[in-house]
Amino acid sequence: MKKQPEDTPGTSNRNKIVAFVFLVLLLGAAFSNYLRIFVTDKNTPNNNFVIAQTNSRTISEGLPEYERAVIAATRKALPAVVSILTYGTRDVVYHFRNPLLEMLYGGRIGERESISAMGSGVIIDPNGTIITNDHVIGLGRDTSVKLQVTLPDGRAFNASLIKAFPSQDIAILSIDGENLPYIEFSSSVDVVQGQTAIAIGNPFGNVLTGGFSGSEPTVTRGIISAMKRSMTINDEGITRYYRNMLQTDASINEGNSGGPLIDIEGKLIGINTFIYTAGGTGSIGIGFAIPSDRIKLILERLQEYGDIGTPYVGLGVEEMTGAMRDAVDLKAQGGIIVSSVKSASPADKAGFIRGDVITGVNGLNVTTVEEAQWMFKGAVPGEVYTLTVFRNGTFREIDLKLGTQ
């Protein structure tokens, strides 16, 4: 066997140096790529990372057509879904259960306390307008409290509050940025019971992401369980009137509030707002969303008039007596009778006449004037209410478009 020549000490050292230099260059290139991908300005879209995500997440043609449609809709809407952090300090106001102590010492302001809350929102135009719930940013009505919005691409912005509508539980924010993603609107009047509904948001804030922001929101899927749900909720001294709400079984939890409910085309049909828990704390498949048409109407009125305005109908109504019921031959229980219709009013234009008996509003039975008035509280001028009317021995439905005073 031929003996191999041995390395001299000089040769061995040169080989080691070359190997070390090669290793340093290799590690440097890898680290450079790492920095290029992950270290960016917080208000600059991370394009390298987004491209990597897109390439590794192509929709498999092996999936059923319906599944591919759901994934496509999610990807279309998700970049516009933001997390909203409300943080700052506020005065602590002391109150006492004892009436005497409350009279003597109640209402005094103590030391300021730190506060924070998280929720979701959605960008609706390239100018950075964001829709969310008022209860998500309620603390932000205090000028000492700040609002921070974080996009899924990692960009973070300080947001300003344009207008809040506590009674309707809607808040409108604005951020200043470039190349902002935004969601398209769909008309909620076209929504039907049983259609696919996809909820997107940030449940439980940063808990599910190890405390980091800028991650993808959570997506859940279900159906539209019902429409035209109406209820009134007292929330920390604020009466919120929820009208014509969409009901869905898509899972919604704390932190989802303000996020979008979208259809199979990735368009906005509602803003996820609250859930019914039957005394518990988690989702049991009964969630509610403010319909997109109400949101569009609020935005339009805000742009044109600077506020919502007060709804106006132009109807005078009275409770039904036994004699009145016999006179119109109404066998069914309940109902209120129209005693007057103002000329050129919304009611007049809708076709109401004196003597009509209103038995329902938006599918809910009406038995007293107080009930009818309750159904119109929190209404937005321009909304259309469907009233069930008994006239000349037959029932009919009349669409009433609310005016303003």
Buried (B, 14 or more C-beta within 10 A) or exposed (E): EEEEEEEEEEEEEEEEEEEEEEEEEEEEEEEEEEEEBEEBEEBEBBEEBBEEEEEEEEEEEEEEEEEBBBBBBBBBBBBBBBBBBBBBEBEEEEEEEEEEEEEEEBEEEEEEEEBEBBBBBBBBBEEBBBBBBBBBBBBBEBEEBBBBBBBBBBBBBEBBBEBBBBBBBBBBBBBEBEEBBBBBBBEBEEBEEEEBBBBBBBBEBBEEBEEEBBBBBBBBBBBBBBBBBBEBEEEEEEEBBBBBBBBBBBBBBBBBBBBBBBBBBBBBBBBBBBBBEEEEEEBEBBBBBBBBBBBBBBBEBBEEEEEBBEBBBBBEBEEBEEEBBEEBEBEEEBBBBBEEBEEEBBBBBBBBEEBBBBBBBBEBEBBBBEBBEBBBEBBBBBBBBBBBBBBEEEEEEBEBBBBBE
